[in-house]
Amino acid sequence: MKRRSRAGAGSVKPRRRKAAAPKRSNASNAARKRGASIAGQETVVARLTRERDEALLRETANSEILRLISSSPGDLELVFRTILEDATRICNANFGNLFRFDGEKFYPAAQFNTPTALLEALTRRGPFKPTPGISLDHVIRTKQVFHSADMAAEHVPGFSTKFGGARSQVTVPMLKDDALIGAIVIYRQEVRPFADKQIELVKNFAAQAVIAIENARLLNELRESLEQQTATADVLRIISSSPGDLEPVFVTILDKALHLCEAAFGFVTTYDGERFQRTAQRGVPDALAAYFQKGMDQPRPGDAHWRLVEGEELIHSNQMDEDAYRLGNPLRRAVVDLGGARTALVVALRKNKVLLGALTVYRKEVRPFADQQVSLVQNFAAQAVIAIENARLLSELRQRTEEVVKLNQQLEARVADQVGEIERMGRLRRFLPPQVADLIVASGTEKQLESHRREITALFCDLRGFTGFSESADPEDVMSLLRQYHEAIGKIIIKYSGTLERYAGDGVMVVFNDPVPVDNPALQAVRMALDMRAALSALIEKWRRLGHDLGFGIGIAHGYATLGTIGFEGRFDYAAIGTVSNVASRLCDEAKPGQILVSPRVLMAVEDAVAVEPVGDFALKGISRPLAAYNVIGGK
C-alpha cells in the first residue's frame, strides 16, 4: 500500500509530461488535417480535371460523328463503326455491337473489338429474332434502355456472355418516331455497372445513329429518284434517236430495269395476236438462250403470257420452281431449269387495252420485287409501248422529245437549286451557329439578315500581350497559338448560340439576340464569358510554360444596334453597327487579364444570377461620359 502511495506521490512530474503530450498531439492532428484538406482539394481538382477531360472527349466524339454524318451521309458503315468505337472507348467498355431492326429481326450492322468467338457466332447466326428475356427482347417490348450489372446472373444469358465473356452490359434502343430501328449494345467483361452519364452518352450516340440512318434513307431516295429519272431520260433519248429501231430501245430498257431492280436477266417480247416473239434479251444464260432459238410457243392456259392475253396487267411470282411443274409448261420449266429463275415479274405492254407484248425480269433467288421496283418496271413497260408506237407515229416522237428536254431542264434546275442551297448554307455558317443557319435555310428566306435595328448584347474579347508576342515570336508560333485560341472559344460560341460578328487576329466579337431572339441575351453572354475564361485559363497556363506571357480579357455591353449583312457578292459578313459594339470593345480594352467587364445595363440584367465587383468609372474613347464598369467574379 505504501509503495502504491509513494508511486502516487511521485507521479506529479509524469502528469506534467502527459499534460504536454496533447499539445504535441494537437499539432500533429492539425498537420494531418491540413494534409487531409490539401489532399481533398487535390482530389477535387483531379475530379474536375477528369470531368473536364471526359466532357471534352464527349464533345470531340460528337463533333467527329456529326462531321462524318455531314461529309459521308451515305456511308452508314463508317458512321456506325465510329459511333460504336467512341461509345465503347469513352464508356470504358471492352467491346460493342450495333444492330439494325426491321420490325421482326435484328441484323448485325457494326462491331468494335468483338471477341473472335462471339463474332464468329454472330456471323453464323445472321439475322435473328431475340430470345425472350434477353436485352434485345426487352427493348422491343419496352423501347427503353436495358442495363444489366451482371449478365451471368440473368435467367437467360445471351450470346455475348456465352461466347464473349460479357458481364456488365447496357443496351440502348435506336428510335425513329417512336419506332424501333436498331440498338447499340456495349459490354464489359467484368462486373462493373455503367454510370448514368455513360448511359446518357450512349443514348446520345444512338440518336446520332438514327440521324445517320435517316440521312442515308433520304439520300438513297434522292439517288434512286435521280437514277430513275436519268434512266427514263436515257430511254426517251434512245426513243427519239431511233424512231424506227426497237431493239436498242428495248435493250436500254432491259439494262436499266435489271440494274435498278437487282434482277439477273430479262427479255422483251412482242405479241402479234397469236404468238409471242422475243425482240430483245439481256443477261439470259447460254443454255436458256439456246432453248429460245427454237422460237416461242403459243400461250397456254395458266401460264403468264396466257394470263396477259386474258387481261391481267401484272404477274409477280416468287415460286416459279413449284409453278413450272405444277402447270406443266415447257417454257416455264426451261426458264427454271436452264435459267435458274426463282422470282419473276411480268408486265403487259398495252396500248388502248390492246396487248402489244410483255416486259419480263427474273431473279435467281426467292426474293419478291419491292413495290417501287414494280412501279419502275411498269414505267419501263409504258416506255416500251411508246417505242412500239413511235415506230408508227413519228409525231408522238416529237412530243416525247419535248418532254425529255423539259425533264432535263427540271433536273438541271433542281441541281442548280441544290448547289445554291449548299453555297447559301456555307455562307451562313461562317458567322452564325449551325442551328441558327439551319433555321434560316429551313425558312427559305434570309430576311433576318437584312439591315434592321434591334436590342442586342455584344461581347468583345481578345488576348492581353498578343501584340508584343506576335512581334517577337515566329509566325508559325503565332498561327499555332491563334488556332488553339479560336478552336477553344469557337466551340463555346456555338454552344451558347452566339452570332460571330467578326474576328481579327486575337480580337473576337459575338452578339446575342440577333438574328434569332434569345431570352435574356445579357445573361447568355455573361455565362458564355465565364465558360470562355475557364477554358482559356488552361491554355494561358500552357502558353506561359512555353514562355508566352499572355492574358485574356472580355468586355460586354447591351443596347441597340443596326445589324445586317455587309460586303459584296461572294464575300458577305454579318455586322452590328452602333454604340453598343464600341462600348463592348472599349471595356475589353480596359479589362485586366482574367477580367470580364460589363456595362451597367448588363449588370441590371444579370445581377440576380452572378456576383460582380465595381471597378470604377472609365472614360471610354468615343463615349461622351465616364462609364461605370463591373467585373464578373462568378455565378451565384
Solvent accessible surface area in square Angstrom, and as a share of the most:
residue,aa,sasa,rsa
1,M,166,0.74
2,K,156,0.66
3,R,187,0.68
4,R,161,0.59
5,S,73,0.47
6,R,151,0.55
7,A,68,0.53
8,G,41,0.40
9,A,74,0.58
10,G,57,0.55
11,S,30,0.19
12,V,67,0.38
13,K,136,0.58
14,P,42,0.27
15,R,139,0.51
16,R,165,0.60
17,R,153,0.56
18,K,145,0.61
19,A,67,0.52
20,A,42,0.32
21,A,40,0.31
22,P,66,0.42
23,K,149,0.63
24,R,162,0.59
25,S,52,0.34
26,N,94,0.48
27,A,64,0.49
28,S,45,0.29
29,N,50,0.26
30,A,39,0.30
31,A,49,0.38
32,R,148,0.54
33,K,145,0.61
34,R,148,0.54
35,G,37,0.36
36,A,65,0.51
37,S,57,0.37
38,I,99,0.50
39,A,50,0.39
40,G,33,0.32
41,Q,110,0.49
42,E,110,0.49
43,T,89,0.51
44,V,68,0.39
45,V,92,0.53
46,A,56,0.43
47,R,96,0.35
48,L,92,0.46
49,T,50,0.29
50,R,125,0.46
51,E,57,0.25
52,R,129,0.47
53,D,63,0.33
54,E,66,0.29
55,A,35,0.27
56,L,97,0.48
57,L,70,0.35
58,R,62,0.23
59,E,99,0.44
60,T,67,0.39
61,A,5,0.04
62,N,25,0.13
63,S,60,0.39
64,E,63,0.28
65,I,0,0.00
66,L,88,0.44
67,R,124,0.45
68,L,15,0.08
69,I,7,0.04
70,S,86,0.55
71,S,70,0.45
72,S,30,0.19
73,P,46,0.29
74,G,35,0.34
75,D,62,0.32
76,L,33,0.17
77,E,114,0.51
78,L,53,0.26
79,V,2,0.01
80,F,4,0.02
81,R,103,0.38
82,T,23,0.13
83,I,0,0.00
84,L,0,0.00
85,E,67,0.30
86,D,8,0.04
87,A,0,0.00
88,T,1,0.01
89,R,115,0.42
90,I,19,0.10
91,C,0,0.00
92,N,88,0.45
93,A,16,0.12
94,N,52,0.27
95,F,1,0.01
96,G,0,0.00
97,N,5,0.03
98,L,0,0.00
99,F,6,0.03
100,R,78,0.28
101,F,24,0.10
102,D,87,0.45
103,G,59,0.57
104,E,97,0.44
105,K,72,0.30
106,F,0,0.00
107,Y,83,0.32
108,P,62,0.39
109,A,32,0.25
110,A,15,0.12
111,Q,68,0.30
112,F,56,0.23
113,N,99,0.51
114,T,14,0.08
115,P,34,0.21
116,T,95,0.55
117,A,50,0.39
118,L,1,0.01
119,L,64,0.32
120,E,89,0.40
121,A,2,0.02
122,L,11,0.06
123,T,103,0.60
124,R,167,0.61
125,R,78,0.29
126,G,17,0.16
127,P,64,0.40
128,F,13,0.05
129,K,120,0.51
130,P,17,0.11
131,T,74,0.43
132,P,103,0.65
133,G,44,0.43
134,I,28,0.14
135,S,13,0.09
136,L,11,0.05
137,D,20,0.11
138,H,41,0.18
139,V,0,0.00
140,I,56,0.29
141,R,152,0.55
142,T,50,0.29
143,K,68,0.29
144,Q,113,0.50
145,V,43,0.24
146,F,37,0.15
147,H,70,0.31
148,S,4,0.02
149,A,47,0.37
150,D,35,0.18
151,M,15,0.06
152,A,54,0.42
153,A,79,0.61
154,E,68,0.30
155,H,183,0.82
156,V,52,0.30
157,P,76,0.48
158,G,17,0.16
159,F,67,0.28
160,S,9,0.06
161,T,27,0.16
162,K,155,0.66
163,F,59,0.25
164,G,6,0.05
165,G,39,0.37
166,A,0,0.00
167,R,80,0.29
168,S,0,0.00
169,Q,4,0.02
170,V,0,0.00
171,T,0,0.00
172,V,3,0.02
173,P,14,0.09
174,M,1,0.00
175,L,62,0.31
176,K,64,0.27
177,D,126,0.65
178,D,99,0.51
179,A,51,0.39
180,L,17,0.09
181,I,34,0.17
182,G,0,0.00
183,A,0,0.00
184,I,0,0.00
185,V,2,0.01
186,I,0,0.00
187,Y,13,0.05
188,R,4,0.01
189,Q,80,0.36
190,E,69,0.31
191,V,78,0.45
192,R,100,0.37
193,P,73,0.46
194,F,9,0.04
195,A,53,0.41
196,D,115,0.60
197,K,125,0.53
198,Q,34,0.15
199,I,22,0.11
200,E,98,0.44
201,L,9,0.05
202,V,0,0.00
203,K,81,0.34
204,N,58,0.30
205,F,0,0.00
206,A,3,0.02
207,A,52,0.41
208,Q,11,0.05
209,A,0,0.00
210,V,14,0.08
211,I,82,0.42
212,A,3,0.02
213,I,16,0.08
214,E,38,0.17
215,N,49,0.25
216,A,2,0.02
217,R,104,0.38
218,L,88,0.44
219,L,36,0.18
220,N,68,0.35
221,E,82,0.37
222,L,46,0.23
223,R,121,0.44
224,E,68,0.30
225,S,34,0.22
226,L,53,0.26
227,E,78,0.35
228,Q,42,0.19
229,Q,47,0.21
230,T,68,0.39
231,A,4,0.03
232,T,24,0.14
233,A,9,0.07
234,D,33,0.17
235,V,0,0.00
236,L,15,0.07
237,R,127,0.46
238,I,31,0.16
239,I,1,0.00
240,S,32,0.21
241,S,76,0.49
242,S,25,0.16
243,P,45,0.28
244,G,64,0.62
245,D,73,0.38
246,L,43,0.21
247,E,99,0.45
248,P,46,0.29
249,V,1,0.01
250,F,0,0.00
251,V,34,0.19
252,T,23,0.14
253,I,0,0.00
254,L,0,0.00
255,D,56,0.29
256,K,53,0.23
257,A,0,0.00
258,L,21,0.10
259,H,122,0.55
260,L,30,0.15
261,C,0,0.00
262,E,103,0.46
263,A,18,0.14
264,A,43,0.33
265,F,0,0.00
266,G,0,0.00
267,F,5,0.02
268,V,0,0.00
269,T,1,0.00
270,T,36,0.21
271,Y,35,0.13
272,D,114,0.59
273,G,48,0.46
274,E,119,0.53
275,R,111,0.41
276,F,1,0.01
277,Q,105,0.47
278,R,46,0.17
279,T,46,0.27
280,A,8,0.06
281,Q,55,0.24
282,R,97,0.35
283,G,57,0.55
284,V,18,0.10
285,P,31,0.19
286,D,126,0.65
287,A,52,0.40
288,L,0,0.00
289,A,19,0.15
290,A,62,0.48
291,Y,48,0.18
292,F,1,0.00
293,Q,135,0.60
294,K,164,0.70
295,G,34,0.33
296,M,8,0.03
297,D,65,0.34
298,Q,99,0.44
299,P,21,0.13
300,R,110,0.40
301,P,105,0.66
302,G,32,0.31
303,D,14,0.07
304,A,15,0.11
305,H,17,0.08
306,W,86,0.30
307,R,87,0.32
308,L,0,0.00
309,V,54,0.31
310,E,116,0.52
311,G,42,0.41
312,E,67,0.30
313,E,95,0.43
314,L,60,0.30
315,I,7,0.03
316,H,75,0.33
317,S,14,0.09
318,N,60,0.31
319,Q,83,0.37
320,M,6,0.02
321,D,54,0.28
322,E,109,0.49
323,D,11,0.06
324,A,0,0.00
325,Y,127,0.48
326,R,164,0.60
327,L,66,0.33
328,G,35,0.33
329,N,10,0.05
330,P,39,0.24
331,L,32,0.16
332,R,22,0.08
333,R,74,0.27
334,A,9,0.07
335,V,4,0.02
336,V,6,0.04
337,D,84,0.43
338,L,75,0.37
339,G,3,0.03
340,G,25,0.24
341,A,0,0.00
342,R,72,0.26
343,T,0,0.00
344,A,6,0.05
345,L,0,0.00
346,V,7,0.04
347,V,7,0.04
348,A,8,0.07
349,L,0,0.00
350,R,45,0.17
351,K,65,0.28
352,N,126,0.64
353,K,187,0.79
354,V,88,0.51
355,L,19,0.09
356,L,32,0.16
357,G,0,0.00
358,A,0,0.00
359,L,0,0.00
360,T,3,0.02
361,V,0,0.00
362,Y,14,0.05
363,R,4,0.02
364,K,103,0.44
365,E,73,0.33
366,V,92,0.53
367,R,95,0.35
368,P,73,0.46
369,F,9,0.04
370,A,55,0.43
371,D,123,0.64
372,Q,95,0.42
373,Q,31,0.14
374,V,17,0.10
375,S,63,0.40
376,L,10,0.05
377,V,0,0.00
378,Q,73,0.33
379,N,61,0.31
380,F,0,0.00
381,A,3,0.02
382,A,51,0.39
383,Q,7,0.03
384,A,0,0.00
385,V,15,0.08
386,I,24,0.12
387,A,2,0.02
388,I,32,0.16
389,E,11,0.05
390,N,3,0.01
391,A,50,0.38
392,R,162,0.59
393,L,59,0.29
394,L,93,0.46
395,S,73,0.47
396,E,51,0.23
397,L,20,0.10
398,R,159,0.58
399,Q,104,0.46
400,R,73,0.27
401,T,50,0.29
402,E,121,0.54
403,E,68,0.30
404,V,13,0.08
405,V,75,0.43
406,K,124,0.53
407,L,40,0.20
408,N,57,0.29
409,Q,107,0.48
410,Q,96,0.43
411,L,27,0.13
412,E,120,0.54
413,A,54,0.42
414,R,94,0.34
415,V,72,0.41
416,A,61,0.47
417,D,100,0.52
418,Q,66,0.29
419,V,72,0.42
420,G,34,0.32
421,E,70,0.31
422,I,124,0.63
423,E,110,0.49
424,R,33,0.12
425,M,43,0.19
426,G,39,0.37
427,R,76,0.28
428,L,0,0.00
429,R,106,0.39
430,R,113,0.41
431,F,9,0.04
432,L,9,0.05
433,P,2,0.02
434,P,43,0.27
435,Q,83,0.37
436,V,10,0.06
437,A,0,0.00
438,D,59,0.31
439,L,94,0.47
440,I,0,0.00
441,V,21,0.12
442,A,88,0.68
443,S,58,0.38
444,G,59,0.56
445,T,50,0.29
446,E,48,0.21
447,K,141,0.60
448,Q,58,0.26
449,L,5,0.02
450,E,106,0.48
451,S,91,0.59
452,H,49,0.22
453,R,160,0.58
454,R,72,0.26
455,E,54,0.24
456,I,0,0.00
457,T,0,0.00
458,A,0,0.00
459,L,0,0.00
460,F,26,0.11
461,C,0,0.00
462,D,23,0.12
463,L,8,0.04
464,R,39,0.14
465,G,46,0.45
466,F,22,0.09
467,T,92,0.54
468,G,43,0.42
469,F,18,0.07
470,S,40,0.26
471,E,139,0.62
472,S,98,0.63
473,A,23,0.18
474,D,88,0.45
475,P,98,0.62
476,E,127,0.57
477,D,66,0.34
478,V,18,0.10
479,M,106,0.47
480,S,38,0.25
481,L,5,0.02
482,L,23,0.12
483,R,147,0.54
484,Q,52,0.23
485,Y,0,0.00
486,H,53,0.24
487,E,111,0.50
488,A,24,0.18
489,I,3,0.02
490,G,24,0.23
491,K,86,0.37
492,I,19,0.10
493,I,12,0.06
494,I,81,0.41
495,K,139,0.59
496,Y,31,0.12
497,S,35,0.23
498,G,1,0.01
499,T,3,0.02
500,L,35,0.18
501,E,9,0.04
502,R,105,0.38
503,Y,122,0.46
504,A,73,0.57
505,G,37,0.35
506,D,22,0.11
507,G,10,0.10
508,V,3,0.02
509,M,1,0.00
510,V,0,0.00
511,V,0,0.00
512,F,1,0.00
513,N,27,0.14
514,D,2,0.01
515,P,6,0.04
516,V,41,0.24
517,P,98,0.62
518,V,33,0.19
519,D,139,0.72
520,N,63,0.32
521,P,17,0.11
522,A,1,0.00
523,L,24,0.12
524,Q,42,0.19
525,A,0,0.00
526,V,0,0.00
527,R,115,0.42
528,M,0,0.00
529,A,0,0.00
530,L,35,0.18
531,D,45,0.23
532,M,0,0.00
533,R,52,0.19
534,A,68,0.53
535,A,37,0.29
536,L,1,0.00
537,S,63,0.41
538,A,49,0.38
539,L,29,0.15
540,I,18,0.09
541,E,77,0.34
542,K,97,0.41
543,W,2,0.01
544,R,121,0.44
545,R,194,0.71
546,L,114,0.57
547,G,65,0.62
548,H,36,0.16
549,D,118,0.61
550,L,3,0.02
551,G,4,0.04
552,F,4,0.02
553,G,0,0.00
554,I,1,0.00
555,G,0,0.00
556,I,0,0.00
557,A,2,0.02
558,H,31,0.14
559,G,5,0.05
560,Y,112,0.43
561,A,0,0.00
562,T,51,0.30
563,L,3,0.02
564,G,5,0.05
565,T,54,0.31
566,I,97,0.49
567,G,55,0.53
568,F,139,0.58
569,E,147,0.66
570,G,70,0.67
571,R,106,0.39
572,F,52,0.22
573,D,50,0.26
574,Y,1,0.00
575,A,7,0.05
576,A,1,0.01
577,I,108,0.55
578,G,24,0.23
579,T,84,0.49
580,V,7,0.04
581,S,8,0.05
582,N,74,0.38
583,V,15,0.09
584,A,0,0.00
585,S,22,0.14
586,R,64,0.23
587,L,0,0.00
588,C,0,0.00
589,D,87,0.45
590,E,71,0.32
591,A,4,0.03
592,K,136,0.58
593,P,87,0.55
594,G,32,0.31
595,Q,31,0.14
596,I,1,0.00
597,L,1,0.00
598,V,0,0.00
599,S,6,0.04
600,P,42,0.27
601,R,114,0.42
602,V,0,0.00
603,L,25,0.13
604,M,146,0.65
605,A,44,0.34
606,V,1,0.01
607,E,85,0.38
608,D,130,0.67
609,A,32,0.25
610,V,4,0.02
611,A,36,0.28
612,V,42,0.24
613,E,70,0.31
614,P,103,0.65
615,V,47,0.27
616,G,38,0.36
617,D,99,0.51
618,F,44,0.18
619,A,91,0.70
620,L,8,0.04
621,K,157,0.66
622,G,78,0.75
623,I,39,0.20
624,S,114,0.74
625,R,185,0.68
626,P,92,0.58
627,L,36,0.18
628,A,30,0.23
629,A,1,0.01
630,Y,46,0.18
631,N,15,0.07
632,V,0,0.00
633,I,97,0.49
634,G,18,0.17
635,G,55,0.53
636,K,167,0.71
